[in-house]
Amino acid sequence: MQDGVLTTAGVLFGLSGAVSDRKQVILAALASSAAGALSMAAGAYLGTRAEAEVLQGEIERTREQAQERPYIVQEGLLRELAKEGLGREAAYRVVKLLSESPRALLSTAEQKMYGYGGGAMGNAALDGLVMGVAFVVGALVPLVPFFLIPSKDAGLAAALATTALALFTVGYFQGWLAHSEQRWRCGVRFVTIAIGAAVVGYLIGLAISPLGASAG
């Protein structure tokens, strides 16, 4: 959602500095939002699917080893326990105890070696859908006020205000999740970055606007 807000706001402010026609700016922002949402959704889908396939392959290989060569799984689990600070002798006792139950040894090895706790793997389709919808919702934050207000300058001001408010809320919420005592500072940091990006985008648009005029 944050990417949707920042990307669309950047397009609005960048093109507003380069293009005088408000409708062209809106069409470009809509196209950018659609392309961004599809890109984010596809990336999330492919990433989750690839991660699940790799993890499933590793787990299947571990399960085969647990049946055919359990000592390989035991050694792997010993290394993981040692990384967590358990002494070699203590880790050996733990592995020996777990080895009395092949199922317990396998599930513990899957969790320690691959971070797989036996639950369902990520849903690639759901991840892609959520990512795409979240991007679109974020894109609407600066786009809706700019679309509804006829004046380009007034629309930009409203878009900047809604963008700042949305990002401040995101930053404040992040601080709340982190149990930070400086939640307002987190919100201000997000807003500062957003305003900086908007200003830079607008200045770039102004700088390249003569190119569009000469091309026309």
VOBA-1610 file (N, C-alpha, C; in pm, whole numbers, padded with zeros to 5 digits, always signed):
BEGIN
Met+00083-00120+00000Met+00000+00000+00000Met+00087+00126+00000Gln+00193+00120+00079Gln+00286+00233+00085Gln+00349+00258-00052Asp+00385+00150-00122Asp+00441+00165-00257Asp+00340+00229-00351Gly+00214+00190-00338Gly+00111+00249-00423Gly+00096+00398-00399Val+00100+00438-00273Val+00089+00580-00239Val+00206+00658-00298Leu+00328+00612-00270Leu+00447+00686-00312Leu+00463+00687-00464Thr+00440+00573-00528Thr+00457+00567-00673Thr+00359+00659-00745Thr+00233+00653-00706Thr+00132+00736-00773Thr+00153+00883-00743Ala+00187+00916-00621Ala+00215+01056-00587Ala+00333+01107-00668Gly+00436+01022-00684Gly+00551+01062-00764Gly+00515+01089-00908Val+00428+01005-00966Val+00384+01025-01103Val+00303+01154-01116Leu+00213+01177-01021Leu+00130+01297-01026Leu+00215+01424-01022Phe+00306+01430-00926Phe+00385+01550-00910Phe+00489+01564-01020Gly+00547+01453-01062Gly+00646+01461-01168Gly+00586+01508-01300Leu+00473+01449-01338Leu+00410+01486-01464Leu+00344+01624-01457Ser+00298+01663-01338Ser+00237+01796-01326Ser+00338+01906-01350Gly+00464+01875-01321Gly+00568+01973-01351Gly+00607+01974-01497Ala+00579+01865-01569Ala+00621+01854-01709Ala+00507+01875-01807Val+00384+01844-01767Val+00269+01846-01858Val+00165+01943-01803Ser+00112+02026-01891Ser+00012+02123-01847Ser-00129+02066-01849Asp-00153+01965-01931Asp-00286+01906-01944Asp-00314+01814-01825Arg-00415+01849-01747Arg-00449+01772-01627Arg-00497+01633-01662Lys-00570+01618-01772Lys-00622+01487-01811Lys-00508+01391-01845Gln-00405+01441-01909Gln-00291+01356-01940Gln-00222+01305-01814Val-00215+01392-01714Val-00155+01352-01587Val-00236+01241-01522Ile-00368+01255-01524Ile-00456+01154-01464Ile-00443+01022-01538Leu-00446+01027-01671Leu-00434+00903-01750Leu-00300+00835-01724Ala-00194+00913-01716Ala-00063+00854-01689Ala-00058+00793-01550Ala-00119+00859-01453Ala-00121+00806-01317Ala-00203+00678-01310Leu-00316+00673-01382Leu-00397+00551-01385Leu-00318+00436-01449Ala-00250+00466-01560Ala-00171+00362-01626Ala-00059+00313-01536Ser+00006+00407-01468Ser+00115+00369-01377Ser+00062+00285-01261Ser-00054+00320-01209Ser-00113+00245-01098Ser-00148+00103-01141Ala-00208+00091-01260Ala-00245-00041-01310Ala-00121-00127-01333Ala-00020-00068-01397Ala+00103-00142-01422Ala+00172-00180-01291Gly+00174-00087-01196Gly+00237-00115-01067Gly+00165-00226-00991Ala+00032-00222-00993Ala-00045-00325-00923Ala-00021-00462-00985Leu-00022-00469-01117Leu+00002-00597-01184Leu+00144-00647-01158Ser+00240-00555-01160Ser+00378-00593-01135Ser+00397-00645-00993Met+00341-00574-00896Met+00353-00617-00757Met+00283-00750-00734Ala+00164-00766-00794Ala+00091-00892-00778Ala+00168-01008-00839Ala+00220-00987-00961Ala+00296-01093-01027Ala+00422-01126-00949Gly+00491-01023-00898Gly+00612-01046-00820Gly+00585-01124-00693Ala+00476-01087-00624Ala+00441-01158-00501Ala+00403-01303-00530Tyr+00327-01323-00638Tyr+00286-01459-00675Tyr+00407-01546-00708Leu+00494-01494-00794Leu+00611-01573-00835Leu+00707-01596-00719Gly+00724-01494-00636Gly+00815-01508-00523Gly+00766-01612-00423Thr+00638-01605-00388Thr+00582-01701-00293Thr+00584-01842-00349Arg+00552-01855-00477Arg+00551-01988-00539Arg+00692-02046-00545Ala+00789-01964-00583Ala+00927-02013-00591Ala+00978-02054-00453Glu+00947-01972-00353Glu+00990-02005-00217Glu+00928-02135-00169Ala+00800-02153-00198Ala+00731-02276-00156Ala+00788-02398-00227Glu+00819-02384-00357Glu+00872-02497-00431Glu+01011-02536-00381Val+01094-02435-00354Val+01228-02464-00302Val+01220-02529-00164Leu+01134-02474-00078Leu+01120-02528+00056Leu+01065-02670+00052Gln+00966-02693-00034Gln+00908-02827-00045Gln+01013-02927-00093Gly+01097-02886-00186Gly+01202-02974-00233Gly+01302-03009-00124Glu+01339-02911-00044Glu+01434-02936+00065Glu+01372-03028+00170Ile+01245-03006+00199Ile+01178-03089+00299Ile+01166-03233+00252Glu+01131-03251+00125Glu+01121-03388+00071Glu+01257-03457+00074Arg+01362-03382+00043Arg+01495-03441+00047Arg+01533-03479+00191Thr+01496-03395+00286Thr+01525-03425+00427Thr+01448-03548+00472Arg+01325-03562+00428Arg+01244-03677+00466Arg+01302-03806+00408Glu+01352-03799+00286Glu+01416-03917+00227Glu+01543-03954+00304Gln+01619-03852+00341Gln+01741-03878+00417Gln+01709-03935+00555Ala+01599-03888+00614Ala+01562-03937+00747Ala+01529-04086+00742Gln+01480-04132+00629Gln+01447-04274+00616Gln+01569-04357+00576Glu+01647-04305+00482Glu+01758-04383+00428Glu+01889-04361+00505Arg+01918-04236+00538Arg+02043-04202+00608Arg+02014-04103+00719Pro+01955-04150+00827Pro+01914-04059+00935Pro+02031-03982+00997Tyr+02152-04034+00986Tyr+02266-03967+01047Tyr+02292-03830+00983Ile+02255-03813+00853Ile+02273-03683+00788Ile+02180-03578+00850Val+02056-03620+00877Val+01961-03530+00941Val+02006-03499+01084Gln+02058-03599+01152Gln+02106-03579+01289Gln+02221-03479+01292Glu+02313-03492+01198Glu+02426-03400+01193Glu+02380-03258+01162Gly+02286-03247+01069Gly+02232-03115+01038Gly+02165-03050+01157Leu+02089-03130+01232Leu+02023-03077+01351Leu+02124-03041+01459Leu+02230-03118+01471Leu+02337-03085+01566Leu+02398-02949+01534Arg+02423-02923+01409Arg+02481-02795+01369Arg+02388-02679+01401Glu+02259-02698+01375Glu+02164-02591+01403Glu+02154-02563+01552Leu+02153-02668+01633Leu+02147-02649+01779Leu+02274-02582+01830Ala+02387-02616+01770Ala+02513-02552+01810Ala+02513-02404+01775Lys+02452-02367+01661Lys+02443-02227+01623Lys+02361-02146+01724Glu+02267-02212+01788Glu+02182-02144+01886Glu+02247-02139+02024Gly+02372-02187+02032Gly+02446-02174+02157Gly+02446-02297+02245Leu+02386-02404+02199Leu+02385-02527+02279Leu+02518-02600+02260Gly+02576-02645+02370Gly+02703-02717+02362Gly+02690-02846+02283Arg+02803-02891+02231Arg+02803-03011+02147Arg+02748-03132+02222Glu+02789-03149+02346Glu+02744-03265+02423Glu+02595-03257+02452Ala+02550-03137+02491Ala+02407-03119+02519Ala+02325-03137+02392Ala+02374-03082+02280Ala+02304-03097+02154Ala+02296-03243+02113Tyr+02402-03316+02137Tyr+02403-03459+02103Tyr+02296-03533+02184Arg+02283-03498+02313Arg+02182-03565+02396Arg+02041-03533+02345Val+02021-03408+02304Val+01889-03370+02251Val+01858-03448+02124Val+01956-03454+02033Val+01935-03525+01908Val+01913-03674+01933Lys+01988-03729+02026Lys+01973-03871+02059Lys+01834-03900+02114Leu+01785-03809+02198Leu+01651-03825+02253Leu+01545-03814+02144Leu+01562-03717+02053Leu+01466-03700+01944Leu+01470-03817+01848Ser+01586-03881+01835Ser+01601-03992+01741Ser+01521-04114+01783Glu+01476-04118+01908Glu+01392-04229+01951Glu+01257-04226+01882Ser+01221-04107+01832Ser+01096-04094+01755Ser+01131-04031+01621Pro+01132-04108+01511Pro+01167-04053+01379Pro+01081-03933+01342Arg+00956-03936+01382Arg+00867-03824+01350Arg+00910-03698+01423Ala+00946-03712+01552Ala+00992-03596+01630Ala+01122-03542+01574Leu+01213-03631+01536Leu+01341-03588+01479Leu+01318-03512+01348Leu+01231-03564+01265Leu+01207-03501+01135Leu+01141-03365+01150Ser+01038-03357+01233Ser+00967-03229+01249Ser+01058-03123+01310Thr+01143-03164+01406Thr+01236-03068+01467Thr+01341-03023+01367Ala+01390-03117+01286Ala+01489-03081+01183Ala+01429-02986+01081Glu+01306-03008+01040Glu+01240-02920+00943Glu+01226-02780+00999Gln+01193-02773+01127Gln+01174-02642+01189Gln+01307-02569+01206Lys+01409-02639+01255Lys+01537-02574+01283Lys+01616-02546+01156Met+01610-02636+01060Met+01693-02622+00941Met+01629-02536+00833Tyr+01496-02540+00823Tyr+01428-02469+00714Tyr+01321-02371+00762Gly+01300-02364+00894Gly+01199-02273+00945Gly+01058-02316+00913Tyr+01039-02444+00884Tyr+00907-02496+00849Tyr+00846-02561+00971Gly+00734-02505+01017Gly+00673-02555+01139Gly+00562-02654+01119Gly+00548-02707+01000Gly+00445-02805+00973Gly+00313-02746+00931Gly+00304-02613+00925Gly+00180-02551+00880Gly+00176-02540+00729Ala+00072-02477+00679Ala+00057-02462+00535Ala+00159-02362+00483Met+00211-02389+00363Met+00302-02296+00300Met+00225-02177+00245Gly+00299-02074+00205Gly+00236-01954+00155Gly+00148-01982+00034Asn+00035-01913+00028Asn-00057-01924-00084Asn-00019-01820-00188Ala+00040-01863-00299Ala+00092-01770-00399Ala-00019-01684-00458Ala-00134-01745-00491Ala-00244-01668-00551Ala-00297-01564-00454Leu-00311-01601-00328Leu-00362-01507-00229Leu-00263-01394-00205Asp-00134-01428-00197Asp-00032-01325-00178Asp-00033-01225-00294Gly-00044-01276-00416Gly-00047-01188-00532Gly-00170-01098-00532Leu-00285-01155-00497Leu-00408-01076-00492Leu-00401-00967-00387Val-00355-01003-00268Val-00347-00905-00160Val-00250-00793-00197Met-00135-00829-00255Met-00037-00728-00292Met-00091-00633-00397Gly-00158-00689-00499Gly-00213-00605-00605Gly-00322-00512-00555Val-00414-00565-00474Val-00523-00483-00420Val-00468-00374-00328Ala-00370-00410-00244Ala-00312-00311-00153Ala-00246-00198-00231Phe-00180-00231-00342Phe-00116-00127-00423Phe-00221-00033-00480Val-00332-00089-00530Val-00438-00007-00588Val-00499+00085-00482Val-00525+00031-00363Val-00581+00113-00255Val-00487+00227-00221Gly-00358+00197-00213Gly-00261+00303-00186Gly-00257+00406-00298Ala-00268+00362-00422Ala-00264+00454-00535Ala-00382+00551-00535Leu-00495+00506-00483Leu-00614+00592-00480Leu-00600+00709-00384Val-00512+00697-00287Val-00497+00802-00184Val-00461+00936-00247Pro-00357+00946-00329Pro-00330+01076-00393Pro-00412+01099-00521Leu-00457+00992-00585Leu-00522+01006-00715Leu-00664+01059-00704Val-00741+01013-00605Val-00881+01053-00594Val-00897+01204-00575Pro-00827+01268-00478Pro-00845+01413-00465Pro-00799+01490-00588Phe-00693+01443-00652Phe-00647+01512-00773Phe-00751+01499-00884Phe-00818+01385-00891Phe-00920+01361-00993Phe-01046+01444-00966Leu-01084+01457-00840Leu-01209+01524-00806Leu-01200+01676-00810Ile-01082+01731-00789Ile-01066+01877-00785Ile-01025+01928-00922Pro-01104+02016-00985Pro-01077+02060-01123Pro-00943+02133-01138Ser-00909+02215-01041Ser-00785+02291-01050Ser-00665+02200-01026Lys-00567+02210-01118Lys-00450+02123-01105Lys-00370+02155-00980Asp-00349+02283-00953Asp-00272+02321-00835Asp-00343+02282-00706Ala-00474+02306-00700Ala-00550+02268-00581Ala-00553+02117-00567Gly-00563+02046-00680Gly-00562+01901-00675Gly-00430+01847-00625Leu-00320+01910-00668Leu-00189+01867-00619Leu-00175+01891-00469Ala-00227+02004-00423Ala-00220+02033-00280Ala-00300+01930-00201Ala-00418+01895-00251Ala-00502+01796-00182Ala-00435+01658-00188Ala-00377+01625-00302Ala-00308+01496-00315Ala-00190+01488-00219Leu-00118+01599-00206Leu-00005+01602-00112Leu-00053+01586+00031Ala-00165+01649+00064Ala-00219+01640+00201Ala-00263+01497+00233Thr-00337+01435+00141Thr-00383+01298+00167Thr-00266+01200+00170Thr-00167+01224+00085Thr-00048+01138+00087Thr+00026+01150+00219Ala+00044+01274+00264Ala+00114+01296+00390Ala+00038+01233+00507Leu-00095+01248+00505Leu-00175+01191+00613Leu-00167+01039+00613Ala-00177+00980+00493Ala-00172+00833+00483Ala-00037+00780+00529Leu+00071+00845+00487Leu+00203+00797+00524Leu+00233+00822+00672Phe+00181+00932+00725Phe+00197+00954+00869Phe+00126+00844+00947Thr+00008+00805+00900Thr-00065+00697+00966Thr+00012+00566+00959Val+00071+00538+00842Val+00151+00416+00828Val+00270+00418+00923Gly+00341+00531+00927Gly+00456+00542+01015Gly+00418+00531+01162Tyr+00309+00596+01199Tyr+00264+00590+01338Tyr+00225+00447+01375Phe+00156+00380+01281Phe+00115+00241+01307Phe+00236+00150+01319Gln+00338+00175+01237Gln+00460+00097+01248Gln+00524+00115+01385Gly+00529+00241+01433Gly+00582+00267+01566Gly+00500+00200+01675Trp+00369+00195+01653Trp+00282+00128+01751Trp+00310-00021+01754Leu+00327-00081+01636Leu+00358-00225+01630Leu+00492-00255+01697Ala+00586-00161+01681Ala+00719-00181+01739Ala+00724-00140+01886His+00608-00099+01942His+00602-00055+02081His+00699+00060+02107Ser+00714+00145+02006Ser+00804+00258+02019Ser+00736+00371+02097Glu+00816+00441+02175Glu+00764+00557+02248Glu+00769+00682+02162Gln+00824+00671+02042Gln+00836+00786+01952Gln+00756+00759+01824Arg+00630+00725+01841Arg+00546+00693+01727Arg+00526+00814+01636Trp+00516+00931+01694Trp+00500+01051+01614Trp+00622+01075+01526Arg+00740+01044+01581Arg+00862+01062+01501Arg+00862+00966+01382Cys+00814+00844+01403Cys+00804+00748+01292Cys+00712+00802+01184Gly+00599+00859+01225Gly+00507+00916+01128Gly+00566+01033+01053Val+00636+01120+01126Val+00698+01237+01063Val+00806+01194+00964Arg+00881+01089+00998Arg+00985+01041+00907Arg+00925+00996+00775Phe+00814+00922+00782Phe+00748+00878+00659Phe+00702+00997+00577Val+00642+01097+00643Val+00591+01214+00572Val+00705+01292+00508Thr+00816+01308+00581Thr+00930+01382+00528Thr+00984+01319+00401Ile+00997+01187+00404Ile+01045+01117+00284Ile+00948+01136+00168Ala+00819+01128+00196Ala+00719+01142+00090Ala+00722+01282+00029Ile+00727+01384+00115Ile+00730+01521+00064Ile+00858+01545-00017Gly+00969+01492+00034Gly+01094+01507-00039Gly+01087+01444-00177Ala+01028+01324-00184Ala+01015+01255-00313Ala+00923+01334-00406Ala+00814+01389-00351Ala+00720+01465-00433Ala+00786+01591-00488Val+00861+01661-00405Val+00928+01784-00449Val+01031+01754-00557Val+01112+01650-00533Val+01213+01613-00632Val+01146+01574-00764Gly+01037+01496-00757Gly+00967+01457-00878Gly+00912+01577-00954Tyr+00857+01673-00880Tyr+00804+01793-00944Tyr+00915+01873-01011Leu+01029+01887-00945Leu+01142+01961-01001Leu+01196+01891-01126Ile+01201+01757-01122Ile+01244+01683-01240Ile+01147+01707-01356Gly+01018+01708-01323Gly+00918+01736-01427Gly+00936+01874-01488Leu+00964+01973-01404Leu+00989+02107-01455Leu+01114+02110-01543Ala+01215+02034-01505Ala+01341+02035-01578Ala+01327+01972-01716Ile+01243+01869-01727Ile+01229+01800-01855Ile+01114+01853-01939Ser+01035+01945-01886Ser+00921+01997-01962Ser+00963+02063-02094Pro+01077+02132-02100Pro+01117+02187-02232Pro+01139+02081-02338Leu+01178+01960-02297Leu+01197+01853-02393Leu+01066+01815-02460Gly+00959+01809-02376Gly+00828+01778-02432Gly+00780+01886-02527Ala+00809+02011-02491Ala+00766+02122-02577Ala+00839+02119-02711Ser+00971+02092-02706Ser+01048+02090-02830Ser+01009+01971-02918Ala+00974+01858-02852Ala+00932+01740-02927Ala+00799+01765-02997Gly+00710+01841-02926Gly+00583+01871-02988Gly+00600+01961-03109
//
